[in-house]
Amino acid sequence: MERNETEILEKLKKLTARCCTALNPSADQNGTYIAPIKMHSYAELGCCITEIIKLCIVALENEAHQNSNTFQQPINVPLILEMVLQMFPLDEFELLSEIYEGIA
């Protein structure tokens, strides 16, 4: 039985090494992780941050900010959704599926 558990553990280690790529350990080694987001430039990063803040303002206080100068341009929802899609841990979900299939 112990040999079988060792084999399963080795398979899980290989699967996690191959599939768990959404989070990287932080350099300060305090148990936190970093989720990388691909950006073309600092300008794009700034735009994403601005759009997220504007979206949050709209969600929290829609009527209070209708005449605000913050919203002279529409919110770039596709840009926000693209960034969220990059953060979605699809590889990890594939790993969970493989684990489930392996033990079912």
LUMLUMNU-439639 format. One line per 2 residues: number of its first residue (from 1); their letters; for each residue y, x, z of N, C-alpha, C, O. Coordinates in Angstrom, 1 decimal, padded with zeros to 4 digits. Each point is the difference from the previous one (the first is absolute). Example, Ala and Ser with C-alpha at 12.3 -4.5 7.8 and 13.67 -1.06 7.14 Angstrom:
# LUMLUMNU-439639
1	as	-005.7,013.2,007.8,001.2,-000.9,000.0,001.2,000.9,000.0,000.0,001.0,000.7 ~ 001.1,-001.4,-001.4,001.1,000.9,000.0,001.1,-000.8,000.8,001.1,000.5,000.1
This chain:
# LUMLUMNU-439639
1	me	-001.2,000.8,000.0,001.2,-000.8,000.0,001.3,000.9,000.0,000.9,-000.4,-000.7 ~ -001.0,001.5,001.4,001.2,000.8,000.1,000.3,000.7,-001.3,001.2,000.2,-000.4
3	rn	-002.2,000.1,-000.4,000.2,000.6,-001.3,000.6,-001.0,-000.9,000.9,000.4,-000.8 ~ -001.3,-001.7,000.8,000.6,-001.0,-000.8,001.5,-000.2,000.4,000.8,-000.2,-000.9
5	et	-000.5,000.3,002.1,001.4,-000.2,000.5,000.9,001.2,-000.5,001.1,-000.1,-000.4 ~ -001.7,001.3,000.3,000.6,001.2,-000.5,000.3,-000.1,-001.4,001.1,000.3,-000.5
7	ei	-002.1,-000.9,-000.3,000.2,-000.2,-001.4,001.1,-001.0,-000.3,000.9,000.2,-000.9 ~ -000.9,-001.3,001.7,001.1,-001.0,-000.2,001.3,000.6,000.3,001.0,-000.2,-000.7
9	le	-000.9,001.0,001.8,001.3,000.6,000.4,000.5,001.0,-001.2,001.2,000.0,-000.3 ~ -002.1,000.7,-000.2,000.4,000.9,-001.2,000.5,-000.8,-001.2,000.9,000.4,-000.6
11	kl	-001.6,-001.5,000.3,000.4,-000.8,-001.1,001.4,-000.6,000.3,000.9,-000.1,-000.9 ~ -000.7,-000.3,002.2,001.4,-000.6,000.3,001.0,001.1,-000.1,001.1,-000.3,-000.4
13	kk	-001.4,001.5,000.8,001.0,001.1,-000.1,000.4,000.3,-001.5,001.1,000.2,-000.3 ~ -002.1,-000.3,-000.5,000.2,000.2,-001.5,000.9,-001.1,-000.5,000.9,000.2,-000.8
15	lt	-001.3,-001.4,001.1,000.8,-001.2,-000.5,001.4,000.1,000.5,000.9,-000.3,-000.8 ~ -000.7,000.6,002.1,001.4,000.0,000.5,000.8,001.1,-000.6,001.2,-000.1,-000.3
17	ar	-001.8,001.3,000.0,000.7,001.1,-000.7,000.4,-000.4,-001.4,001.0,000.4,-000.5 ~ -001.9,-001.2,-000.1,000.3,-000.4,-001.4,001.0,-001.2,-000.1,000.8,-000.1,-000.9
19	cc	-000.9,-000.8,001.8,000.7,-001.3,-000.1,001.2,-000.1,000.9,001.0,-000.7,-000.4 ~ -000.9,001.3,001.5,001.1,-000.2,001.0,001.1,001.0,-000.4,000.1,001.1,000.6
21	ta	000.8,-001.5,-001.5,001.0,000.8,-000.5,001.4,-000.5,000.3,001.0,000.7,-000.3 ~ -000.9,-001.9,000.8,001.4,-000.6,000.2,000.7,000.6,001.1,001.3,000.0,000.0
23	ln	-001.9,000.5,001.0,000.6,000.7,001.1,-000.3,001.4,000.1,-001.2,000.4,-000.2 ~ 002.2,000.4,000.5,-000.2,001.5,000.2,000.4,000.3,001.5,001.1,-000.5,000.4
25	ps	-001.8,001.4,000.3,000.4,000.3,001.3,001.4,000.7,000.0,000.3,000.8,-000.9 ~ 000.6,-001.1,001.8,001.3,000.6,000.1,-000.1,001.5,000.4,-001.0,000.4,000.7
27	ad	001.9,000.4,-001.1,000.0,001.4,000.3,000.1,000.3,001.5,-000.4,001.0,000.5 ~ 001.0,-001.9,000.3,000.2,000.3,001.4,-001.2,-000.3,000.8,000.0,000.3,001.3
29	qn	-001.1,-000.8,-001.9,-001.3,-000.2,000.7,000.1,-000.8,001.3,-000.6,000.4,001.0 ~ 001.4,-001.4,-001.0,000.1,-000.9,001.1,-000.8,-001.3,-000.1,000.3,-001.0,000.7
31	gt	-001.2,001.0,-001.7,-000.8,-001.2,-000.2,000.6,-001.0,-000.9,-000.5,-001.2,-000.1 ~ 001.6,001.5,-000.5,000.6,-000.9,-001.0,-000.3,000.4,-001.4,-000.4,001.1,-000.3
33	yi	000.6,-002.1,-000.6,-000.3,000.3,-001.4,001.2,-000.3,-000.9,000.9,-000.7,000.4 ~ -000.9,001.2,-001.6,001.0,-000.2,-001.0,-000.6,-000.7,-001.2,-001.0,000.4,-000.5
35	ap	001.7,-001.5,000.1,-000.4,-000.7,-001.3,001.0,000.4,-001.1,001.1,-000.4,000.0 ~ -001.5,001.3,-000.9,000.9,000.4,-001.1,000.3,-001.1,-000.9,-000.8,-000.8,-000.4
37	ik	002.1,000.8,000.0,000.5,-000.9,-001.1,000.6,000.8,-001.1,000.8,000.9,000.3 ~ -001.3,-001.1,-001.5,000.5,000.8,-001.1,001.3,-000.5,-000.5,000.2,-001.2,-000.3
39	mh	000.8,002.1,000.2,001.3,-000.3,-000.5,000.4,001.0,-001.0,-000.5,001.1,000.0 ~ 001.3,-001.5,-001.0,000.5,000.9,-001.0,001.2,000.8,000.4,000.2,001.1,-000.5
41	sy	000.5,-001.6,001.5,001.2,000.8,000.4,000.5,-000.6,001.3,-000.4,-001.0,000.5 ~ 001.4,001.7,000.1,000.6,-000.4,001.2,000.8,-001.3,-000.3,000.1,-000.9,000.9
43	ae	000.4,000.8,-002.1,000.8,-001.3,-000.4,-001.0,-001.2,000.1,000.4,-001.0,000.5 ~ -001.6,001.2,-001.0,-000.9,-001.1,000.0,-000.4,-000.4,001.4,-000.1,-001.1,000.4
45	lg	-000.1,002.2,000.5,-000.3,-000.3,001.4,001.1,-000.7,000.7,-000.2,-001.0,000.7 ~ 001.4,001.4,-001.0,001.2,-000.7,000.6,000.1,-001.4,-000.5,000.3,-000.9,000.8
47	cc	-000.6,000.7,-002.1,000.0,-001.4,-000.5,-001.0,-000.9,000.7,000.2,-001.1,000.3 ~ -001.4,001.7,-000.1,-001.1,-000.8,000.6,000.4,-000.3,001.4,-000.2,-001.2,000.5
49	it	000.7,002.1,000.3,000.4,-000.3,001.3,001.1,-001.0,000.1,000.0,-000.9,000.8 ~ 001.0,001.0,-001.7,001.1,-001.0,-000.1,-000.6,-001.4,-000.3,000.4,-001.0,000.6
51	ei	-001.3,000.9,-001.6,-000.6,-001.3,-000.3,-000.8,-000.6,001.1,000.1,-001.2,000.2 ~ -000.8,002.0,000.5,-000.8,-000.5,001.2,001.0,-000.5,001.0,-000.3,-001.1,000.6
53	ik	001.3,001.8,-000.3,001.0,-000.4,001.0,000.7,-001.4,-000.4,000.1,-000.9,000.8 ~ 000.2,000.9,-002.1,000.6,-001.3,-000.5,-000.9,-001.1,000.1,000.3,-001.2,000.4
55	lc	-001.6,001.4,-000.8,-001.0,-001.0,000.1,-000.2,-000.5,001.5,-000.1,-001.2,000.2 ~ 000.1,002.1,000.7,-000.1,-000.4,001.4,001.2,-000.8,000.5,-000.1,-001.0,000.7
57	iv	001.3,001.4,-001.2,001.2,-000.8,000.4,-000.1,-001.4,-000.5,000.3,-000.9,000.7 ~ -000.7,000.8,-002.0,-000.1,-001.4,-000.6,-001.1,-000.8,000.8,000.3,-001.2,000.3
59	al	-001.4,001.8,000.0,-001.0,-000.7,000.7,000.4,-000.4,001.4,-000.4,-001.1,000.5 ~ 001.2,001.9,000.2,000.4,-000.3,001.4,001.2,-000.9,000.1,000.0,-000.9,000.8
61	en	001.0,001.1,-001.7,001.2,-000.8,000.1,000.5,-000.4,-001.4,001.1,000.4,-000.4 ~ -001.9,-001.2,-000.3,000.3,-000.4,-001.3,001.4,-000.6,-000.2,000.8,000.5,-000.8
63	ea	-000.4,-001.5,001.6,001.2,-000.7,-000.2,001.2,000.8,000.5,001.1,-000.1,-000.5 ~ -001.3,000.9,001.6,001.1,000.8,000.5,000.6,001.0,-000.9,001.1,000.5,000.1
65	hq	-001.9,000.0,-001.0,000.4,001.1,-000.9,000.1,-000.4,-001.5,000.0,000.9,-000.9 ~ 000.1,-002.2,000.6,000.1,-000.4,-001.4,001.3,000.5,-000.6,-000.1,000.3,-001.2
67	ns	001.1,-000.1,001.9,001.3,000.5,-000.6,000.2,001.5,000.3,001.1,000.5,-000.2 ~ -002.1,000.1,000.7,000.2,001.4,000.4,000.0,000.9,-001.3,-000.5,-000.3,-001.0
69	nt	001.3,001.4,001.1,000.0,001.0,-001.1,-001.3,000.7,-000.2,-000.2,000.6,-001.0 ~ -000.7,-000.7,002.0,-001.3,000.7,-000.1,-000.8,-000.5,-001.2,-000.8,000.7,-000.6
71	fq	001.0,-002.0,000.2,-000.8,-000.7,-001.0,000.7,-000.2,-001.3,-000.2,-001.0,-000.6 ~ 001.1,001.9,000.2,000.7,-000.1,-001.3,-001.0,000.2,-001.1,000.1,-000.6,-001.1
73	qp	-001.2,001.3,001.4,-001.0,000.2,-001.0,-001.3,-000.6,000.5,-000.2,000.0,001.3 ~ -000.7,-000.5,-002.1,-001.2,-000.7,000.5,-000.9,001.1,000.6,000.0,001.2,-000.4
75	in	-000.9,-001.7,001.3,-001.0,000.9,000.6,-001.1,000.3,-001.1,-000.4,-000.9,-000.7 ~ 000.0,002.2,000.7,-001.0,000.4,-001.0,-001.4,-000.2,000.6,-000.6,001.0,000.5
77	vp	000.2,-002.2,-000.6,-001.4,-000.3,000.6,-001.1,000.7,-000.7,-000.9,000.5,000.7 ~ 000.9,-000.3,-002.0,-001.1,000.8,-000.6,-000.1,001.4,000.6,-001.1,000.6,000.2
79	li	002.3,000.1,000.1,000.0,001.3,000.5,-000.7,000.0,001.4,-000.8,000.9,000.4 ~ 001.2,-001.9,000.4,-000.6,-000.1,001.4,-001.5,-000.3,-000.1,-000.8,000.7,000.7
81	le	000.4,-001.6,-001.6,-001.5,-000.3,-000.1,-000.7,001.3,-000.5,-001.2,000.2,000.4 ~ 001.8,000.5,-001.3,-000.7,001.3,-000.5,-000.2,000.9,001.1,-001.1,000.7,000.1
83	mv	002.1,-000.5,000.8,-000.2,000.9,001.1,-001.1,-000.5,001.0,-000.8,000.8,000.5 ~ 000.8,-002.1,-000.3,-001.0,-000.6,000.9,-001.4,000.2,-000.6,-001.0,000.3,000.7
85	lq	000.9,-000.4,-002.0,-001.3,000.2,-000.7,-000.5,001.4,000.2,-001.2,000.2,000.1 ~ 002.1,000.8,-000.1,-000.3,001.4,000.2,-000.6,000.2,001.4,-000.8,000.8,000.2
87	mf	001.3,-001.6,000.7,-000.4,000.2,001.4,-001.3,-000.8,000.3,-000.6,000.3,001.1 ~ 000.2,-001.1,-002.0,-001.2,-000.8,000.3,-001.3,000.9,-000.1,-000.2,000.6,-001.0
89	pl	-000.6,-000.6,002.1,-001.1,000.9,000.1,-001.3,-000.4,-000.8,-001.0,-000.3,000.7 ~ 001.1,000.2,-002.0,-001.1,-000.5,-000.8,-001.3,000.9,000.2,-001.1,-000.6,000.1
91	de	001.3,001.9,000.0,-001.2,000.9,000.2,-000.7,-000.3,001.3,-001.2,000.0,000.0 ~ 002.0,-000.3,001.0,-000.7,-000.4,001.3,-000.8,-001.3,-000.1,-001.0,-000.1,000.6
93	fe	001.6,-000.8,-001.3,-000.8,-001.3,-000.2,-001.3,000.2,-000.8,-001.0,-000.6,000.3 ~ 001.1,001.5,-001.2,-001.2,000.4,-000.8,-001.1,000.6,001.0,-001.1,-000.3,-000.1
95	ll	001.6,001.2,001.0,-000.9,000.6,000.9,-000.6,-001.1,000.9,-001.2,000.1,000.3 ~ 002.0,-001.0,000.2,-000.6,-001.0,000.8,-001.0,-000.9,-000.7,-001.0,-000.3,000.6
97	se	001.2,000.1,-001.9,-001.0,-000.7,-000.8,-001.3,000.8,-000.1,-001.1,-000.6,000.2 ~ 001.2,001.9,-000.4,-001.1,000.8,-000.2,-000.8,000.1,001.4,-001.2,000.0,000.0
99	iy	001.9,000.1,001.1,-000.6,000.0,001.3,-000.8,-001.3,000.2,-001.1,000.0,000.5 ~ 001.8,-001.1,-000.8,-000.6,-001.3,000.2,-001.3,-000.1,-000.8,-001.0,-000.5,000.4
101	eg	001.1,000.9,-001.7,-001.2,-000.1,-000.9,-001.1,000.9,000.5,-001.2,-000.3,-000.2 ~ 001.6,001.5,000.8,-001.0,000.9,000.5,-000.8,-000.5,001.2,-001.1,000.4,000.3
103	ia	001.8,-001.2,000.5,-000.7,-000.5,001.3,-000.5,-001.4,-000.1,-000.6,-000.5,000.9 ~ 001.0,-000.2,-002.0,-000.5,-001.4,-000.2,-001.4,-000.1,-000.5,-000.5,-001.1,-000.2
